[in-house]
Amino acid sequence: MRPEYILTLSCPDQRGIVHRVSGFLSDRCCNILDSAQYGDAQSQLFFMRVHFSVDDPALTDAALRRDFSMLATSMNMHAELHDAHVKPRLMLMVSKIGHCLNDLLFRYKSGILNVEIPAIVSNHREFEQLAASYNIPFHHVPLETGASFEAKRAQEERILELIKAHQIDLVVLARYMQILSAPMCEALEGRAINIHHSFLPSFKGAKPYYQAHERGVKLIGATAHFVTSDLDEGPIIEQDVERVDHAMDADTLTAIGRDVECVVLARAVKWFVEHRILLNAHKTVVFK
């Protein structure tokens, strides 16, 4: 099997970026399989994703990374080089609502999501048997209602220990109904995705579909975003909507909304593990 890599980068926009990157790869007998780029006029940054193979068996991983780091430094790039044959490792976190968890597990088992899932974490035990049916370790890390700050930090420290022990690349909040503390958000910056059960920024808080029903909305939706300490304000990765009408009750809206949540979260996770998402300040660039 030939080595394959996915290179992602961002840097100040300037002439010759594509030429220098493609020339670097060509000089080392690398073959570009697909490439995408975008220059943002507002931030004056350039973003690029390149999937390539290595055709020279003498080119080692260490040499490739060393040589490209010199190019990256010369152009003030933030660059990451990912081995395309390595499956990213996910931790799924859930509370008592399991549709997103169940959907992600099915996609994982059927090979739609090319990942490893070494751990499922919950503050409740509802999905312990579901985890067992997929032979995935289930970790019950409880947190009592109204718990003190110290208790919450202790619970989060346990979760961080699991993330480190399992070498987790991405934490997915698959309807995990606890607000993460600022230190926890900082520790997971850029590698935790949440699904928000409405089309942000409207109808925040509890029972959003009931709020939407009371207002007679014609569209409902869901938003997948990176987790930050600003509640539900992290960079948005994906959104989708479904049209509804006056004849639908709140339970029907909830069922439709949960279907949208599953699809939106799955897309966001898939794009993350395929290294298609690049941060652009408070926004994202997603090479689909």
KARANOR-V40919 format. One record per residue. N is the residue number from 0. PHI is phi in whole degrees, -180 to 180 (none if undefined). Layout:
n: (N & N)
phi: (PHI & PHI)
This chain:
n: (0 & 1 & 2 & 3 & 4 & 5 & 6 & 7 & 8 & 9 & 10 & 11 & 12 & 13 & 14 & 15 & 16 & 17 & 18 & 19 & 20 & 21 & 22 & 23 & 24 & 25 & 26 & 27 & 28 & 29 & 30 & 31 & 32 & 33 & 34 & 35 & 36 & 37 & 38 & 39 & 40 & 41 & 42 & 43 & 44 & 45 & 46 & 47 & 48 & 49 & 50 & 51 & 52 & 53 & 54 & 55 & 56 & 57 & 58 & 59 & 60 & 61 & 62 & 63 & 64 & 65 & 66 & 67 & 68 & 69 & 70 & 71 & 72 & 73 & 74 & 75 & 76 & 77 & 78 & 79 & 80 & 81 & 82 & 83 & 84 & 85 & 86 & 87 & 88 & 89 & 90 & 91 & 92 & 93 & 94 & 95 & 96 & 97 & 98 & 99 & 100 & 101 & 102 & 103 & 104 & 105 & 106 & 107 & 108 & 109 & 110 & 111 & 112 & 113 & 114 & 115 & 116 & 117 & 118 & 119 & 120 & 121 & 122 & 123 & 124 & 125 & 126 & 127 & 128 & 129 & 130 & 131 & 132 & 133 & 134 & 135 & 136 & 137 & 138 & 139 & 140 & 141 & 142 & 143 & 144 & 145 & 146 & 147 & 148 & 149 & 150 & 151 & 152 & 153 & 154 & 155 & 156 & 157 & 158 & 159 & 160 & 161 & 162 & 163 & 164 & 165 & 166 & 167 & 168 & 169 & 170 & 171 & 172 & 173 & 174 & 175 & 176 & 177 & 178 & 179 & 180 & 181 & 182 & 183 & 184 & 185 & 186 & 187 & 188 & 189 & 190 & 191 & 192 & 193 & 194 & 195 & 196 & 197 & 198 & 199 & 200 & 201 & 202 & 203 & 204 & 205 & 206 & 207 & 208 & 209 & 210 & 211 & 212 & 213 & 214 & 215 & 216 & 217 & 218 & 219 & 220 & 221 & 222 & 223 & 224 & 225 & 226 & 227 & 228 & 229 & 230 & 231 & 232 & 233 & 234 & 235 & 236 & 237 & 238 & 239 & 240 & 241 & 242 & 243 & 244 & 245 & 246 & 247 & 248 & 249 & 250 & 251 & 252 & 253 & 254 & 255 & 256 & 257 & 258 & 259 & 260 & 261 & 262 & 263 & 264 & 265 & 266 & 267 & 268 & 269 & 270 & 271 & 272 & 273 & 274 & 275 & 276 & 277 & 278 & 279 & 280 & 281 & 282 & 283 & 284 & 285 & 286 & 287)
phi: (none & -69 & -63 & -132 & -134 & -121 & -101 & -121 & -154 & -141 & -164 & -57 & -65 & -163 & -70 & 92 & -65 & -62 & -61 & -71 & -68 & -66 & -65 & -58 & -70 & -62 & -63 & -110 & 58 & -101 & -113 & -74 & -90 & -159 & -149 & -143 & -148 & -155 & -107 & -94 & -64 & -73 & -88 & 61 & -113 & -115 & -123 & -151 & -132 & -131 & -104 & -142 & -109 & -108 & -96 & -99 & -65 & -82 & -81 & -86 & -59 & -63 & -67 & -61 & -68 & -64 & -67 & -70 & -60 & -69 & -63 & -60 & -63 & -67 & -113 & 56 & -93 & -100 & -130 & -133 & -119 & -112 & -72 & -69 & -89 & -92 & -79 & -61 & -107 & -109 & -113 & -100 & -120 & -149 & -112 & -114 & -111 & -111 & -64 & -68 & -59 & -61 & -65 & -65 & -65 & -63 & -63 & -65 & -66 & -85 & 87 & -67 & -102 & -87 & -139 & -110 & -124 & -84 & -159 & -119 & -120 & -148 & -89 & -136 & -106 & -55 & -111 & -63 & -70 & -62 & -61 & -62 & -66 & -102 & 57 & -112 & -58 & -110 & -116 & -88 & -121 & -72 & -147 & -69 & -60 & 75 & -62 & -70 & -58 & -63 & -67 & -65 & -67 & -65 & -64 & -68 & -63 & -63 & -64 & -63 & -62 & -66 & -61 & -69 & -63 & -95 & 52 & -78 & -92 & -143 & -101 & -112 & -86 & -90 & 67 & -88 & -95 & -130 & -79 & -76 & -69 & -59 & -61 & -67 & -62 & -65 & -65 & -106 & -54 & 78 & -140 & -140 & -118 & -118 & -105 & -100 & -82 & -167 & -89 & -55 & -98 & -81 & 56 & -77 & 93 & -73 & 47 & -62 & -71 & -71 & -61 & -65 & -64 & -62 & -90 & 68 & -67 & -108 & -134 & -124 & -159 & -147 & -135 & -102 & -148 & -70 & -82 & -135 & -71 & -85 & -55 & 58 & -119 & -69 & -54 & -81 & -101 & -153 & -144 & -154 & -138 & -132 & -80 & -130 & -144 & -66 & -81 & -92 & -87 & -64 & -66 & -65 & -60 & -62 & -64 & -64 & -62 & -68 & -63 & -64 & -56 & -60 & -67 & -65 & -65 & -62 & -62 & -62 & -65 & -60 & -67 & -65 & -71 & -92 & 59 & -104 & -110 & -123 & -78 & -131 & 59 & -91 & -122 & -129 & -108 & -121 & -88 & -84)
